[in-house]
Amino acid sequence: MDTNNEIRLLIEEIRRLGSPGPDGKIRVKFGVLFNDDRCANLFEALVGTLKAAKKKKIVSFTEELLLQGVHDNVEIVLVED
């Protein structure tokens, strides 16, 4: 897997599904990303891609590990693209 390509695709999907917050940064809830059919087909490991993007400071979220159901309301914020 090409991590940089996966992150580029993730940025596109966050833009597509998210909306600007009060600070102008685009944000989307984890559950929206996880349950989206297009994302399900694009990403083999969405959580892994999110973690890699967080490590590169492209996105931010509060939890260490994201689990479907438990963390559906956690906001993923697009920090930089």
Buried (B, 14 or more C-beta within 10 A) or exposed (E): EEEEEBBEBBBEBBEEBBEEEEEEBBBBBBBBBBEBEEBEEBBEEBBEBBBBBBEEEBBBBEEEEBEEEEBBEBBBBBBEE
